[in-house]
Amino acid sequence: MRYELLEHTADVMVRAHGKDLEECYSNAAYALFDQMVDVTKVETRTEVCFEVEGHDLESLLYNFLSEFLYLHDAKRLVLREFDVRIQGNKVICKARGERLSPSRHGQRHEVKAITYHMLSVDPDEPSVTVIFDI
């Protein structure tokens, strides 16, 4: 299981799991896009690469997921495969997907923002928990 939905009153709260934090971050990105569209219908036609910085694991996760919201909003991209590397205070990501096609991908939720509220990174489990503001 890549991620699970958690109970939350108004927004979407997810906990992403993995064998390590890099896989957790990857699964959190997958969860983000899966809440916006039917990710199973996204094809891997294009690739984007980026890196973000943060002062701790939580700010790295926040900045990482916020970059995906930017790519979705500004470039109209929907992504489904994520290669993530955490190096010190940086996350380096190579992601694959395609341009949004509302008729083919469907629309689930419009995610307006990633929130810091209840955001957590647990390197021991490993897992990450994040709320998407819809």
C-alpha positions in Angstrom: 0.0 0.0 0.0 1.5 3.3 -1.1 -0.7 5.5 1.0 -3.8 5.5 3.1 -6.5 8.2 3.6 -6.9 9.3 7.2 -10.0 10.8 8.8 -10.2 14.6 8.4 -13.1 17.0 8.5 -12.7 19.2 5.5 -9.5 18.4 3.7 -7.7 15.3 2.5 -5.2 13.8 4.9 -2.9 11.0 3.8 -0.2 8.9 5.3 2.4 7.6 2.8 4.5 4.5 3.6 7.7 3.1 2.1 10.8 1.1 2.8 12.7 4.4 3.4 11.9 8.2 3.4 12.6 8.5 -0.3 9.9 6.0 -1.1 7.6 7.7 1.4 8.1 11.1 -0.4 7.5 9.4 -3.7 4.3 7.8 -2.4 3.2 11.2 -1.0 3.6 12.7 -4.5 1.6 9.8 -6.0 -1.1 10.4 -3.4 -1.2 14.1 -4.2 -1.9 13.4 -7.9 -4.2 10.5 -7.1 -6.4 12.8 -5.2 -6.5 15.3 -8.1 -7.1 12.8 -11.0 -7.3 9.1 -11.8 -3.6 8.5 -11.8 -4.0 5.0 -13.3 -5.0 6.7 -16.6 -1.8 8.9 -16.6 0.8 7.8 -19.2 4.5 8.5 -18.8 5.1 10.7 -21.9 7.1 13.4 -20.4 9.7 13.8 -17.7 10.5 16.7 -15.3 13.4 17.1 -13.0 13.8 19.4 -10.1 15.4 19.9 -6.7 14.1 21.7 -3.6 15.8 22.6 -0.3 14.5 22.7 3.2 15.9 23.1 6.7 14.4 19.8 8.1 12.6 16.8 6.8 9.2 18.4 7.2 10.1 21.6 5.2 11.7 19.3 2.6 8.4 17.4 2.2 6.4 20.6 2.1 8.6 22.2 -0.5 8.7 18.9 -2.5 4.9 18.6 -2.7 4.4 22.3 -3.3 6.6 22.0 -6.4 4.2 19.4 -7.8 1.3 21.8 -7.2 3.2 24.4 -9.1 3.9 22.0 -12.0 0.2 21.0 -12.1 -1.1 24.5 -11.9 1.4 26.3 -14.2 2.3 23.5 -16.6 -0.9 21.5 -16.4 1.1 18.3 -15.7 -0.2 15.1 -14.0 2.5 12.8 -12.8 2.6 9.1 -11.7 6.2 7.9 -11.4 8.7 9.5 -9.0 12.4 8.8 -8.5 13.4 10.6 -5.3 16.7 11.1 -3.7 17.2 12.9 -0.4 20.7 14.4 0.0 21.3 16.4 3.1 18.9 19.4 2.9 17.9 18.7 -0.7 15.3 16.5 -2.4 16.2 15.7 -6.0 13.3 14.3 -8.1 12.8 12.9 -11.6 9.0 12.5 -12.3 7.1 11.2 -15.3 3.6 11.8 -16.5 1.9 13.9 -19.1 -0.2 17.0 -19.7 -3.6 17.0 -18.1 -6.5 15.8 -20.2 -9.6 16.3 -18.1 -11.7 14.1 -20.3 -9.3 11.2 -20.0 -7.9 11.7 -16.5 -11.1 12.9 -14.7 -11.2 15.4 -11.9 -11.3 14.3 -8.3 -10.3 17.2 -6.0 -8.8 20.6 -6.7 -5.9 20.7 -4.3 -5.2 24.4 -3.4 -2.3 23.9 -1.1 -0.1 21.7 0.9 -0.4 22.5 4.6 2.0 22.4 7.5 -0.9 21.6 9.9 -0.2 18.1 11.2 2.5 17.5 8.6 4.9 14.9 10.0 7.9 12.8 8.8 8.7 9.6 10.7 12.1 8.2 9.6 11.8 5.3 12.1 8.5 3.8 10.7 9.1 5.2 7.9 6.1 7.2 6.9 4.9 10.8 6.2 1.6 12.4 7.0 0.3 15.5 5.1 -3.0 17.4 4.6 -4.0 18.6 1.2 -6.1 21.8 1.3 -9.1 21.2 -1.1 
